[in-house]
């Protein structure tokens, strides 16, 4: 696993170095990114490469992307008990994406994408289209986006990788997810932009973990259908004299599993130097529990649904994070470094403090280094990102 990851990272760096000398006036770009995610029982390493080509005369931008997920789970929490116990269980996910965007008429823009991903026990096809229109002398923008995901779920049945279709409570392993978003943004003042969005999601198919068992020992089974709705509002206020922008957001979420959630977020952007951008972030999230969740892990014998997924319980979380982007135009003036003009380096880190709302059996007293707290089995999440982007 480590050798495969090292080869993937080396390949992305070799591509960047190979393409660097052929920088042109067009804003073509190669971005190498490494993402990192960690919780109590799971670690994800995610190298990815994105190539972007702009066609100035046509007003079109084309992108191709490859992503590798290396997922390691010591995972009774994720279901590895069914595969032989609470030991490190590693699998890889490969994902390839293609995107196109651009203006096709005055004040009109469109976009589209296709994404294919596969892992040991899952395959997924995703596609989507978007359309936007500027109005009122380009002071307002309306947009609509639609995407669909066609997935097939399997279950590893033994330690040699044999697969069986995961059909949950029905006779098919097909999961379809349809997403629709409507957006509106308006310039209220030369330094203030505000907007609202409405998102709807319809999912039909197996939505449970094929390896995880409920606390009564039965296989986990979630409802076959899930319908979700999420309105949100946002505002961006620029303070030019302070070289700062403030971005508050609010999002409400509700679905027919009776999960309701509120998310309040604030982002503050700074530009202390023309080649340096900094963003600080705080987010508070709280949700109710699904109607089929049981704190005591006891369901009636004839009840059709069971779950041991802490994300179906009520909980709240606090997210704090920072992002730093350093533009390399300043050092590109030195001899031999002209190819760094337009390049940038990005570093991001977010820490999610997850807290239980009640005293259910899936909550644990855990010490993360700042005192014992009552958290879910997954515990706090750590999310990091390093990226290098090169214009050529």
Buried (B, 14 or more C-beta within 10 A) or exposed (E): EEEEBEEBBEBBEEBBEEBBEEBEEEEBBBBBBBBBBBBBBBBBBBBBBBBBBBEEEEEBBBBEBBBBBBBBBBBBBBBBBBBEEEEEBEBBBEBEBBBBBBBEEEEEBBBBBEBBBBBEBBBBBBBBBBBBEBEEEEEBBBBEBEBBBBBBBBBBBEEEEEEEBBBBEEEBBBBEBEBBBBBBBBBEEEEEBBBBBEBBBBBBBBBBBBBBBBBEEEBBBBBBEBEBEBBBEBBBBBEEEEBBBBBBBBBEBBBEBEBBBBBEBEBBBBBEEEBBBBBEBEBEBBBBBBEBBBBEBEBEEEEEBBBBBBBBBBBBBBBEBEBBBBBBBBEBEEEEBEBBBBBBBBEBBBBBBBBBBEEBEBBBEBEBEEEEBBBBBBBBBBBBBBBBBBBB
